[in-house]
């Protein structure tokens, strides 16, 4: 694709020589990381102008693929590299320019944690990390990467404790609960096929309705059977909705439309603030994990590219990692963010210990009550129990068409 | 309907034939210009739509020459603007500049209220075949369609049997199929179908190359090698159509001397991946990746050296690598906006 557009948006990229004022950096992403308090802090620390271009996950992926001229930094998840890289929307990140690369932990670099290998189902981050000599992406280490690994988490579902039927409450938490008949009509799923369909597949498998050979890479027959099972549930009124942003997810529960749903951690912050009595499940089948990060637009160059590298490095400096911890996200070089967290905060978010005192949220003074404990335990016990990564499977294009049919059924 | 005037065969050399072709071309660019001018002025084309020659030529069923000329005239008339990308931007009806808008080009997006029948070409079936192939190869990536023969016949202003003839050729390519109820069905495109085509090609193409190689003319190979060298030096000079020509050279021309025509037909039936790649490169206005080009060069180099074993090995390796690349491209299609497709493409799912 050519460097195109005559729009406002691309001026800083093309005419840096005339105005030597502040560089403006455009970051494309979702509300999960593009937040005003982060934007202000980075502007202050870096002396640049920062513009956040925010949309839902599918719109961000589409703009990322089709309009690399509209952003310098793409901020989303590793599985979206499967869309952006073949479309040549990105340029490799030169590791020599990432100061703290050696601090990034082994999970995104080797798919291992505390010397244990992690799940290999789904779009494993390290398999799309390193740029090879022929321009393709693979696990073999090189000096250039597709995306700088930053935030990550182990996701599952959230449920209102009071809504849970006693029969389920007596059993270990399971993805099967998303399909429990007792909760019919009060269930929601994430809308993106790379995420929501995996949650649904975990639920269908845990319910004993189907078994998949590789849950991160379904065949056409498995996709057809999965969708037809889900459409059956939908026609019986099982699902109350689909959500695209964490705020939508939180709203579904706060408005009492939903009692159980797949969820992202920042939504839990909202539920906490709304005073709901809920729990983030640690399903016995394991979590659906994701790794977020940032990539460079193919067309970024000159001063703006320098500023983009400054912004990537800033994310590994500690402040941003601490801000992410307070909404339940881990950062890839967590030790660096420890200095920006109170000991009590670190103990709660990373070590899974009961809060010694009241703890702050991302922007609020009081979020976590003293004595409260993070669901699922410490970093290793949560990230070490991955069932499957978010996935763009071989038949993803087919899955997306069928998933849309399900959503519209 | 304007018919192409044929130069009488009895008349000497190329001059008359050339004059007829020139006259024909002149008429075509004028007609393309008039069609587009009217559509833009009436606001039937989205302002900012990026127009590039190849797809517009396909829609009008012409070569790119008259399209280029028509674009130049529209540009001079202020209805198209240049920008930093390839092609032109459609202006607002008042002539002002719009933001670039990339969308698949079709007779619908070009605001043609009737199919551009006025350009009737020497062969209607050629024109219809190319238009159907373009619509189907884009469409199958976005779902499962039924192709309505009579709607298509009406859209093209031809008989159903002409449409059927073109559809039969697409069925031979494996792009569409005919159901038990005689409905023409296209898509949905799956990774499995693409992988199956590659599997067939990996089995059959090396055998065909081995059979064809003794009859391959040295100058054909020299030309093909020079062309691929040029492409490697300047990949940006190769657009989607250029890439398709390179693919045809290696995967059709170099195999064509094999005596077993049934073998060649079977290979021809497994060319859906080439169509996917063409649609992909067209959608993103992408140039070929260097790996594709260097793999092609390796096969041609061995053929030039007369080393058929090395050439067939290199062809197999190329097809294997190409399969991986094509399957990756297929995933990308999942995030693209659904294009406006012609009315004869009726969505089933």
Boltz contact constraints between the chains, C-beta under 6 A:
constraints:
  - contact:
      token1: [A, 1]
      token2: [B, 284]
      max_distance: 6.0
  - contact:
      token1: [A, 1]
      token2: [B, 285]
      max_distance: 6.0
  - contact:
      token1: [A, 2]
      token2: [B, 84]
      max_distance: 6.0
  - contact:
      token1: [A, 2]
      token2: [B, 85]
      max_distance: 6.0
  - contact:
      token1: [A, 2]
      token2: [B, 86]
      max_distance: 6.0
  - contact:
      token1: [A, 3]
      token2: [B, 84]
      max_distance: 6.0
  - contact:
      token1: [A, 4]
      token2: [B, 83]
      max_distance: 6.0
  - contact:
      token1: [A, 4]
      token2: [B, 84]
      max_distance: 6.0
  - contact:
      token1: [A, 4]
      token2: [B, 85]
      max_distance: 6.0
  - contact:
      token1: [A, 4]
      token2: [B, 100]
      max_distance: 6.0
  - contact:
      token1: [A, 5]
      token2: [B, 100]
      max_distance: 6.0
  - contact:
      token1: [A, 6]
      token2: [B, 83]
      max_distance: 6.0
  - contact:
      token1: [A, 7]
      token2: [B, 99]
      max_distance: 6.0
  - contact:
      token1: [A, 61]
      token2: [B, 335]
      max_distance: 6.0
  - contact:
      token1: [A, 62]
      token2: [B, 335]
      max_distance: 6.0
  - contact:
      token1: [A, 65]
      token2: [B, 335]
      max_distance: 6.0
  - contact:
      token1: [A, 82]
      token2: [B, 331]
      max_distance: 6.0
  - contact:
      token1: [A, 83]
      token2: [B, 332]
      max_distance: 6.0
  - contact:
      token1: [A, 83]
      token2: [B, 335]
      max_distance: 6.0
  - contact:
      token1: [A, 86]
      token2: [B, 328]
      max_distance: 6.0
  - contact:
      token1: [A, 86]
      token2: [B, 329]
      max_distance: 6.0
  - contact:
      token1: [A, 86]
      token2: [B, 332]
      max_distance: 6.0
  - contact:
      token1: [A, 87]
      token2: [B, 284]
      max_distance: 6.0
  - contact:
      token1: [A, 87]
      token2: [B, 332]
      max_distance: 6.0
  - contact:
      token1: [A, 134]
      token2: [B, 291]
      max_distance: 6.0
  - contact:
      token1: [A, 220]
      token2: [B, 190]
      max_distance: 6.0
  - contact:
      token1: [A, 220]
      token2: [B, 192]
      max_distance: 6.0
  - contact:
      token1: [A, 392]
      token2: [B, 331]
      max_distance: 6.0
  - contact:
      token1: [A, 394]
      token2: [B, 191]
      max_distance: 6.0
  - contact:
      token1: [A, 395]
      token2: [B, 190]
      max_distance: 6.0
  - contact:
      token1: [A, 395]
      token2: [B, 191]
      max_distance: 6.0
  - contact:
      token1: [A, 396]
      token2: [B, 331]
      max_distance: 6.0
  - contact:
      token1: [A, 396]
      token2: [B, 334]
      max_distance: 6.0
  - contact:
      token1: [A, 397]
      token2: [B, 330]
      max_distance: 6.0
  - contact:
      token1: [A, 397]
      token2: [B, 333]
      max_distance: 6.0
  - contact:
      token1: [A, 397]
      token2: [B, 334]
      max_distance: 6.0
  - contact:
      token1: [A, 398]
      token2: [B, 188]
      max_distance: 6.0
  - contact:
      token1: [A, 398]
      token2: [B, 190]
      max_distance: 6.0
  - contact:
      token1: [A, 400]
      token2: [B, 334]
      max_distance: 6.0
  - contact:
      token1: [A, 401]
      token2: [B, 143]
      max_distance: 6.0
  - contact:
      token1: [A, 401]
      token2: [B, 188]
      max_distance: 6.0
